[in-house]
Amino acid sequence: MTEPTEPLKFGIRNATQWDVPEVSSLLAAALASKSVGFWVVPEPDRRRFLLRSFYDTRVVDALVGGSARIAVAADGALLGAALWLPCVAPVPGIRKLSSEFVETAGAFEVSERIGQLLDAAWQPHAPEPHQRLIGLGVLEDSRRRGVATALLTDRQHDAVRPIRCLVVDDAVVGLCQRCEYREFCIPALLRPGAVIIRSLAFAPEPPLVRVRNTAAARYSAGTVLGHLGQGLPVVRPRRGGCS
């Protein structure tokens, strides 16, 4: 398939409550096609529906206490979206869920799994309040045309809160590194499967210190089962998850 070469004209703005359905659908479709999405919801017939339910609540959370930025074409059509929420230290066993999401069949398990992979990759990495990427998606026919790059670097040099962090799989690490994000701890391995997730952050100064992931100390037996020979923490879904 030939990569598009025609420049794509678009702008970036804050999402509004009217954008929630379209943004959550786009983010769910993007995650559903990735290896991490397969791990979060193994059943293909339920994957996109449950991820859509998850992102419905997270977009609203971002509108209230985070940042929901969207790329739009000249005609107003949605091309891509990036969802950011405050990055905080994980509290095992606690998940913030809306009542509508909890009532969705299987939605609690999806939130648990997403929380597990984010928490397992978490390490102290910045003393100041900052945001973490919760979702990134670009329409298929708009990919490789600068949309994802623009969303990842949007407000990157904000003088007030320039630090951003994210957790991604190997498929998009190169893109993030080109956007000046750098790894700050060793990767984690998701099981079942062999999905490697990496923690990266952008910080103008001081440089982030690379540290060893200590997720095993924060989970009960059966969630993180120790380290592989190559030193990667293994993350397994808790019992009762959507497997």
C-alpha positions, 0 to 999 in steps of 0.5 A, spaced: 500 500 500 502 506 497 503 511 503 499 518 502 504 524 500 499 529 499 499 534 505 493 534 509 490 540 512 487 540 519 487 544 525 487 541 533 482 544 538 479 542 544 473 537 544 466 538 547 461 534 549 458 534 542 464 530 540 464 525 545 460 519 541 465 520 535 471 521 539 470 515 543 468 511 537 474 513 534 479 511 540 475 504 541 476 503 533 484 504 534 485 500 540 481 494 538 486 494 532 492 493 536 495 488 540 494 491 547 486 491 545 486 484 544 489 483 551 484 488 554 478 484 550 480 477 548 473 476 545 473 479 538 465 480 538 465 484 544 472 488 543 469 494 540 463 495 544 466 494 551 472 499 549 467 504 546 463 504 553 470 505 556 472 511 552 465 514 553 466 515 560 474 517 559 472 522 554 467 525 559 473 525 565 478 528 560 473 534 558 472 535 566 479 534 569 484 533 563 485 534 556 481 532 550 484 534 543 482 533 536 484 534 529 479 536 524 479 537 517 477 544 514 470 541 513 470 540 521 470 532 520 474 528 525 481 526 523 484 524 530 484 524 537 488 524 543 485 523 550 490 525 556 488 525 564 492 526 570 498 522 571 497 519 579 500 513 582 496 507 582 492 505 588 491 497 587 484 495 587 481 502 586 478 504 579 474 511 578 468 508 574 461 512 572 455 508 574 453 507 566 460 504 565 459 499 571 452 497 568 455 495 562 456 488 561 463 486 562 465 494 562 468 493 569 473 487 567 475 492 561 477 498 566 480 493 571 485 490 565 486 497 562 488 499 569 493 493 570 497 495 564 497 502 566 499 501 573 504 495 572 508 500 567 507 506 572 514 509 575 515 515 579 518 519 573 516 527 574 515 531 581 510 536 577 503 534 576 502 532 569 498 528 564 498 521 561 495 519 554 489 514 555 487 514 548 490 516 541 487 514 534 487 517 527 482 515 521 485 510 517 485 514 511 489 520 515 494 516 517 502 517 516 500 524 514 502 528 520 496 527 525 498 523 530 505 527 530 501 533 531 497 530 537 503 528 541 506 534 540 500 539 541 502 543 547 508 540 548 512 546 550 507 549 554 511 553 559 506 551 565 505 543 564 510 541 559 511 534 561 507 528 558 507 521 559 504 515 555 504 507 555 505 504 548 506 498 545 512 497 540 508 498 534 508 506 536 514 507 540 518 509 534 513 515 532 513 517 540 521 517 540 521 522 534 516 526 538 521 527 543 518 522 548 523 517 552 523 511 555 524 512 563 523 505 565 524 498 563 518 495 559 513 490 561 510 484 558 503 482 558 501 475 558 497 471 555 500 473 549 507 477 548 505 484 548 511 489 550 508 495 553 513 501 554 513 507 558 515 514 555 515 521 557 516 528 554 520 533 559 524 539 557 528 539 563 531 535 567 532 529 564 528 523 566 531 518 570 531 510 567 528 506 573 527 499 574 519 497 574 517 495 581 510 493 579 511 486 582 511 489 589 504 493 588 500 487 586 497 480 589 500 474 587 497 472 580 497 479 577 504 480 576 508 473 576 515 475 577 520 477 572 522 473 565 530 472 564 530 478 560 528 482 566 521 484 563 515 484 569 510 479 567 503 482 567 497 477 567 490 479 568 487 478 575 482 472 576 475 474 574 477 478 568 474 478 561 478 472 559 
